[in-house]
Amino acid sequence: MAAGRTPAGNGPTVLRILLGSQLRRLREAKGISRQSAGYAIRASDAKMSRLELGRVGYKQRDVADLLTLYGVVDEQEREACLTLAQQANTPGWWQKYGDVLPSWFEMYVGLEQAASVIRTYQVQFVPGLLQTEAYARSVILLGNPDAPAANVDLRVALRMARQEMLTRPDPPRVWAVVDEALLRRPVGGVRVMREQLERLIELSELPQVTLQVIPFDAGGHAAAGGSFSILRFADPNIHDIAYLEQLTSALYLEKRADVGNYLMVMDRLCAAASSPAETKQQVANIAKAL
């Protein structure tokens, strides 16, 4: 990323990644070890790793000290980096849901909001971006049966707020591949499930949304490991990220070889799945049979 240029629509999560990547490139260009850089700002090697990955916020003083260490003396370039650090520390809209937003998922929400393409494969539940409010509530209650009503309401509100990007002026492309089993599992009961299936048909008509189903008769397929998502960004300085969600944590894969494997699996899933037109008809048939 050129100094001083901030891609439109990028939230603080992506800005942190951009700044971290820029600082890492500056450090490596000078042949300075991460440990030495950390010593200069009184930070451990682990903290320096998190800084360069964009996993934590930046102190202006730390950024200024690192720029000095890396020999960045041009005032305009320094100011651009410091401005980026300030912007990267601006709270995202999702932080008002902090009471129900675990840190391991907060990063995903920030990345999702800045992605240009979101590809996802889901086995058990309809993808969160495509859920109705009633279906989302049912899914959330399954995972949090003892949660207070206000807590559940806040979780539902967060999921609905995430979906607003589907209708913004520059929506990301969402390409979802789902297993037939989740279309037939009546989460929340028949009425809720029928409404959800009708919603999937409605959303699949949007030009930025592609929906495919892997039917039972397709047999075994490439995604033996379960659900996952791949996020792509418009900025070429940010590599694709594969996201795997677990019960109480998540795994973010950023190495090209790892992400490449998931991209290959996703391509195979798309090839094995019904076409978008066939999928729409299959979803309609399942809804009619409920």
N, C-alpha and C positions, 0 to 999 in steps of 0.2 A: 504493500500500500504506500502510495506516495505521501510524503509528509504533508500534514494539513488537510488531507482529503478524508472525509468520513462518509462512507457509503450511506445513501438515504435508506431509512427504515431499520438500520441496525440498532439493536438495543444494547444495554450495558454488557450483557454476557458476551456478545460477539465483539464488542469494542475491547473488552479485556483480552480476548483471544488475539485480536489484531495487535494490540500493544505488546502483549507478551511475546508474540512471534517476532515483532520488530526488534524488541530488546534482545531476544536470543540471537538474531542475525547480527546485530551490532557486536555482541559479546564474542561470537564465534569468529567474526571478521578480524577482531583484535587478538584472537588466540588466547583469550582469558578463560580460565576454568570457571565452572558454575560455583565451585566452592570459594574461589577467590572473590568472585562478584558478591556472593552472599556475605563474606567477611566485611566488605566495604559498606554494606548497609545493615550490618549487625543481624543478619538472617542466616538460618541454617540452610544446608543444602536442600533439604526437603521443602522449605519455604520458597527457595529460589525456583525449584522445579514447579511448584504450584503457581508462582508468579508468571513464569514463562509459558505455562499452559493456559493462563487466564482463569485460573480456578479461584482466585482471591482478588480483593480490591487492592488498589495501589495508593501509597502515600506519596504526595507530591515530592517530599524531601528525598524519598528513596529513588524515585524516577530521576530526579535532578542529579543525585549522586552517581547513579549508574551511567547516566549520559556523560558526566564528567570523566568517569573511569574509562568509558569507551571512546573518549576523545571527540565527542560531539560538542563542538564549540560554536557552531553557527547558531546565532540567536533565533533565527526563524525556525530552524529545524528543532531546536530545543523547545521553543514555545509550542510548536505543533504537537510534540510528544506530551508535554505537560497538559495541554488542553485536552488531548485524547484521554489522558489519565483521569482528568476531572470528569469528563463525560462518561467514562467507564464506571465511575463511582456513583452515578445518578441512579436512584432506585428505579427498578422496572415496575410497571403497573401491577404485576403479580405479587409484589412484596406486601401488599395490603392483605394478602391471604396467608401471611407468614405463619399464623397459628396452626394451619392445616397443611402447610407446604414444607415437606422435609427437604433438607439441604440437597440431598442427592437427586431430588426431582426438580428443584428450583432451577438448576442449570439447564435441564432439558426444556423447561418451559421457555427460558430465555433463548435457547438455540432454535426451538420450534418457531418462535415468533419472527426470527430473522432468516429462516430457511427459505430458499427459492423453490426447492423440491423436497417433498416428504414422501418417502416410500415406506410402507409398513406391511408386515405380514402378521396376522393375528389368528390365534387358534381358539381362544375361549370366549372372548368378548368382542363386540363391535368396537372398532377403533374409537378412542375418546373424542376425536374431532368430528365424528359422525354420529354420536349418540344423541338421543332425545333426552330431555330433562328427566322424564319418568324412568327411562332405562338407566341413565346415569345414576339416579338415586338408588335404584335397585342394586346396581353393581357395587356402589359405595357401601351400602348397608351389608352386603355379603362379606365385604372385607373388614367392616367396622360395625359389627352388630350391637355393640354396647356404647357406641358413640352418642353423646348428647345431640338432641335435635338441631341445635344451633350449629354444632360442629359439622353435621351432615349437610345442612343448608349451605354452609360456607364452601364445602368441598364441591357441591353441585354447582354453586355460583362460579367457582374457579373454572370448572370444566366448560361451562357455557361461555364464559368470557374468553377462553382459549379459542373457541369456535368463531369468534367474531372476525378473525383474520380471513375466513373463507369468503367474506363478502366485502372486504376492503378493496380500494382501487387497484392495488397491486398484489392480489392473493397469490400464495404459493401454489404450485401444482401438487395435489395430493393423490397419490396412486396407492390404493389399498388392495391387498390380496387377502382374502379371508377363507377360512375353512368352512365347508358346508355345515359342519356340526354346530357352529355358533349361530347360524341362521335358524337352526331348528331347536335350539335350546331356549325354552320360553322364560327367559330371565324377567322377573317381575310379573309373570302371568301372561295369559293369552292376549289381553287387551294391550298391555304395554309392549309386548313383542310385535303385535301386528302394527302398531303405530311406528315402532322402530323400523320395521321392514319397509313400510311406506315412506319413511324418511330417507332410507337408503336409496330408494328408487328416485325420489325427488332430488337428492344431492348428486346422484350419478348423472343427472342431466346437465349439471353445471359444466362448463367447458374446462374448468381447472380441476375437476374431480374425475378420477378413473377408478372404477370398482370392478374387481374380478373375484370370482369364487372358484375354489378348487373343489369339484364335486367328489362325492364318495367313490364314484366309479373310476376316478383318475388313479386310484390305488396309492401306493407309497410315493413320496416326493422328497425333494432335496432338503427341506427344512426340518430335519430330524431333531434339531436342537430347540425348537419352539419359536415363540413370537420374537420379533425384532423390528427395529426401524432404522432407516438410513436417511440422514439429513444432508442435503447439498446446499451450498451457498453461492450467491452471485459473485461475491468477492473471490478472486482466484487465489488470494493469500490464505484462505481458510479451506482446508481439506475436508472431504466428506467425513462424517462421523457416524459410526454404527452404535446404536443404543439398545441395550438388553436390560429389561427391567426385571428385578427379582422381588421377593416378598417385602424385604425391608431395606433394599439398596438397589443400585443400578450399576451397570458396567458401560463405560464409554470407550469405544475402540477408535483410535485415531491413526494408528500405523497403517500405511497404505496397503501392506500385504494382508492385514486382518480385514480391513474394510473391503478390499478387493474380493476376498472370499465370500463376504456377505452379499456383495453386488452380484457375484456370479450365481449364488443361490437364489437371489431375488429374480434374476433374469430367468432362471429355470422354472421358478414358481409361476411367473407370468406366462411362460410358454405352456406349462401344464394346465393352467387355469382356463376356465371358460372365457370367451371373449366378453368385452363389456356389454354388448347387445344380448348375448346369451345369458349373461349374469343377471341383467335386468329382468329378463323373462323368468329365470329361475327364482329370483327373489319374489316376484309377483305371484308365482305359483305356490310358493311356500306360505306367503301371507294369506292367500285365498284358502289354503287348506287348514289354517288355524281355526 
